[in-house]
Amino acid sequence: MGYQSEVKQDLRLFERIPNSLELRMINLDTNRVLLATARDASAQGLGIISQEEIRPGDNLGLWLSMPDKKEPLYVLGSVVWAKQQENNEFRGGVALSKPNLMGMSRIFRV
């Protein structure tokens, strides 16, 4: 008899850094504009919380308010996973289409 572990393996290449950045996003499939908060970020993705529904597969354009108070950073991404929370917020993970190392580094400098 063997023991099987149910430990989930994190396959991310870049570490997620906790933060709280306001962001505005547009669902490129429906043209619906949403407000959300980025809860963590890496060079390849964002963890977000939104008051409005997000779904896996949604293609998004995102404008992140930067801690340096300069121009917002615009990135493209798609929702990889989404889950409704008990407080009717939606939490999800967004994979960025093209990792923007220079742009995302603005988040990590603060």
LOKOL-254244 format. One record per atom (N, C-alpha, C, O): x, y, z. Coordinates in steps of 0.02 Angstrom, whole numbers, plus 32768, in hexadecimal, padded with zeros to 4 digits. Layout:
<recs>
XYZ/...
</recs>
This chain:
<recs>
80297FC58000/800080008000/802B803E8000/80578046802B/801F806B7FD1/804680A87FCD/801E80E37FE7/7FE180E37FE6/804181157FFE/802281528017/802381867FDF/805881947FC4/7FE981A27FCF/7FE681D67F9B/7FD982197FBC/7FA982207FE2/800382487FAD/7FFB828B7FC8/7FCF82B47F9A/7FD382AF7F5D/7FA582DE7FB8/7F7B830B7F90/7F9583527F93/7F6E83827F8F/7FD683597F99/7FF4839B7F9A/7FF483B77F53/800B83977F24/7FD983F47F4C/7FD984157F0B/801E84317EFD/803D844F7F29/803584277EC1/807784407EAD/806E84837E8A/8047848A7E5B/809384B47EA1/809284F77E83/80C484F77E4A/810084F07E54/80AB85007E0D/80D584FD7DD1/80E985427DB7/810285487D7F/80DC85777DDF/80ED85BA7DC8/813885C37DC0/815F85A97DE8/814B85E87D8C/819285F77D82/81A786347DAB/81E186397DBE/817986627DB8/8189869F7DDC/816186A17E1D/8127868F7E1F/818286B87E52/816386BE7E93/812C86F37E92/813487277E72/80F586E57EB4/80BF87167EBB/80CF87427EF7/80E0872A7F2C/80CA87847EED/80D887B57F21/809687D37F38/807187EE7F0F/808687CE7F79/804787EB7F91/804788377F87/807B88587F8F/800D88527F76/8006889A7F6E/7FBC88AB7F70/7F92887E7F78/7FAC88E87F68/7F6688FE7F62/7F6589387F31/7F6C89727F44/7F5B89287EF1/7F5A895A7EBD/7F14895E7E9E/7EF7892C7E8A/7EFA899A7E9A/7EBB89A47E78/7EC6899B7E2E/7EFA89AE7E13/7E95897D7E0D/7E9B89767DC5/7E57897C7DA4/7E23896E7DC1/7E5B89927D66/7E2089977D3B/7E2C89667D03/7E6389627CE8/7DF989407CF3/7E03890F7CBD/7DC6890F7C8F/7D8F89217CA3/7DD488FC7C52/7D9E88F57C21/7D9E88AD7C09/7DD288917BF8/7D6388907C0A/7D5B884D7BEE/7D5A88567BA2/7D2B88727B87/7D8E883E7B81/7D9588487B39/7D6288217B11/7D58882E7AD5/7D4187F17B30/7D0E87C97B0D/7CCA87EB7B0F/7CA287E37AE1/7CBC88117B45/7C7A88307B4E/7C7C887C7B4F/7C48889C7B4E/7CB988997B51/7CC488E17B58/7CAA88FE7B9A/7C9F893A7B9F/7CA088D37BCC/7C8888E97C0D/7CC589007C36/7CF788DD7C3A/7CC0893C7C54/7CF589577C7E/7CE789447CC6/7CAF894C7CDF/7D1C892C7CE9/7D1689167D2E/7D4B89377D58/7D8189497D3F/7D3D893E7D98/7D6F89557DC8/7D82891A7DF3/7D5888EF7E02/7DC189177E07/7DD988DF7E2F/7E1688F57E56/7E2D892E7E50/7E2F88C77E7E/7E6C88D27EA4/7E9B88977E97/7E86885D7E9B/7ED988A77E88/7F0B88727E82/7F2488647EC9/7F3A88917EED/7F2188247EDD/7F3688107F21/7F7E87F77F22/7F9F87F87F56/7F9587DF7EE9/7FDA87CA7EE2/7FEC87CD7E99/7FC087CD7E6D/802C87D07E8C/804387D87E46/808687B57E3C/80AD87AE7E6B/8090879F7E00/80D187867DEA/80DC879F7DA4/80B187C17D88/8115878F7D87/812287A47D43/80F387837D11/80EA879C7CD9/80D4874B7D24/80A887277CF6/805F87277D09/8036870F7CE2/804C87437D42/8006873F7D54/7FF3876A7D90/801D87877DB2/7FB1876C7D9B/7F9487937DD1/7F5F87697DF5/7F3C87427DD6/7F5B87727E36/7F22875A7E5C/7EF487957E67/7F0B87C87E80/7EB587907E54/7E8987CA7E58/7E4A87BA7E80/7E3787807E88/7E2B87F07E98/7DE987EC7EB9/7DBD88217E98/7DD0885B7E91/7D81880C7E84/7D5388387E61/7D0E88327E81/7CFB87FD7E9B/7CE888687E80/7CA388687E98/7C75884B7E62/7C3C88387E70/7C8E88477E25/7C66882D7DED/7C8287EB7DD5/7CBD87DD7DDE/7C5787C37DB8/7C6B87807DA3/7CA187807D6F/7C9F87A57D3E/7CD287547D7A/7D0587447D48/7D0286F97D3D/7CF186D37D6B/7D1386E47D01/7D0F869D7CF0/7D4F86857CCF/7D7086AC7CAC/7D6186467CDA/7D9B862A7CB7/7D9186337C6B/7D5B86267C50/7DC686487C4B/7DC386537C03/7DB6869B7BEF/7DC186AD7BB6/7D9F86C57C1F/7D94870B7C0F/7DD7872B7BFB/7E0987237C1D/7DD6874E7BC3/7E1287737BAB/7E0C87BB7BC4/7DDA87DC7BB9/7E4187D37BE5/7E3E88137C06/7E7588427BF0/7EAD882D7BE1/7E6488827BEE/7E9588B77BEB/7E9588D77C30/7E6088E87C48/7ECF88DF7C50/7ED288F67C95/7EFF89337C9B/7F3789347C80/7EE789667CBE/7F0E89A17CCE/7F1A899F7D19/7EEC89A87D41/7F5989947D2D/7F6A89907D74/7F8389D47D8C/7FB089F27D6E/7F6689EC7DC3/7F7F8A287DE4/7FC18A167E05/7FC589E77E2C/7FF68A3C7DF5/80388A2B7E0D/80498A4E7E4F/80338A877E5A/80708A2D7E79/80838A4C7EB9/80AD8A8B7EB0/80AE8AB57EDC/80CF8A927E76/80F88ACD7E6A/80CE8B097E54/80E98B3F7E47/808C8B007E50/805C8B367E3F/80658B517DF9/804A8B867DE9/808B8B2F7DCF/80948B447D8A/805E8B237D60/802C8B0A7D7A/80678B237D1E/80368B067CF1/80238ABF7D04/804E8A987D19/7FE38AAE7CFE/7FCF8A687D0A/7FF28A3A7CD8/80038A4E7CA1/7FFC89FD7CEE/801989CA7CC3/7FE189A47CA0/7FB3898D7CC1/7FE4899F7C5E/7FB1897B7C38/7FCE89377C24/800489337C07/7FA989027C34/7FBC88BE7C22/7F7F88997C08/7F4688AB7C17/7F8B88657BE1/7F5788387BC9/7F5D87F67BED/7F9487DF7BFC/7F2487D77BFB/7F2687957C1B/7EE487717C13/7EB4878B7BF7/7EE287347C2D/7EA4870D7C2C/7E9B86ED7C70/7ECB86DA7C92/7E5C86E77C84/7E4B86C97CC5/7E57867E7CC0/7E3B865C7C95/7E8186647CEC/7E91861D7CEE/7E6185F87D1C/7E4A85C17D0C/7E5386177D55/7E2385FA7D84/7DFD86327DA6/7E17866A7DAD/7DC186237DBC/7D9886547DE0/7D6B862F7E10/7D5385F87E03/7D5E864F7E49/7D3486307E7C/7D0E86677EA1/7D2A869A7EB4/7CCD865C7EAA/7CA5868B7ED0/7CB1867F7F1A/7CAF86477F32/7CBD86B67F3F/7CC886B37F86/7C8686B97FAC/7C5386CA7F8E/7C8786AB7FEC/7C4986AF8014/7C2C86F58016/7BEF86FD801C/7C5687298011/7C3E876E8013/7C2A87887FCE/7C2587C57FC4/7C1F875B7F9E/7C0A876B7F5A/7C40878F7F31/7C3187AB7EFC/7C7E878E7F49/7CB687A57F20/7CCD876A7EF6/7CC087307F06/7CF1877A7EC1/7D0D87477E97/7D59874B7E9B/7D7687817E92/7D7887147EA9/7DC187107EAD/7DD886E77E71/7DB986B57E5F/7E0F86FC7E52/7E2686D87E18/7E7086E17E0B/7E91870C7E28/7E8986B97DDD/7ECD86BD7DC7/7ECF86D07D7E/7EAB86B37D55/7EF987007D6D/7EFF87187D28/7F46870A7D10/7F7787207D2F/7F4C86E67CD9/7F8C86DA7CB9/7F9787127C86/7F6C871E7C5C/7FD187337C8A/7FE087687C5B/7FF5874A7C18/801A87197C16/7FDD87697BE2/7FEC87507B9F/803687557B8E/805487267B74/8054878E7B9E/809B87997B92/80B887B47BD3/80AA87EC7BE6/80E1878C7BF4/810087A57C32/812687E67C25/814F87EA7BF7/811788197C4D/8136885A7C46/816388657C83/814F88837CB4/81A0884B7C7F/81CD884D7CB8/81DD88957CCD/81DE88A47D09/81EA88C07C9E/81FB89067CAF/81BE89297CCE/81C5894B7D01/818589227CB0/814A89427CCA/813689277D0F/8126894D7D3C/813688E57D16/812388C77D56/815688D77D8D/814588D67DC8/819488E47D79/81C688F47DAD/81B489347DD2/81CB893E7E0A/818B89607DB4/8174899C7DD7/814C898A7E15/814D89B07E46/812A89527E15/8104893B7E50/813389277E88/812789367EC3/816989077E76/819488E87EA8/81C889187EC5/81E989077EF6/81CF89537EA8/820189837EC2/81EB89A37F04/821689BC7F29/81AC89A47F12/819389C77F4E/819A899B7F8B/818789AF7FC2/
</recs>
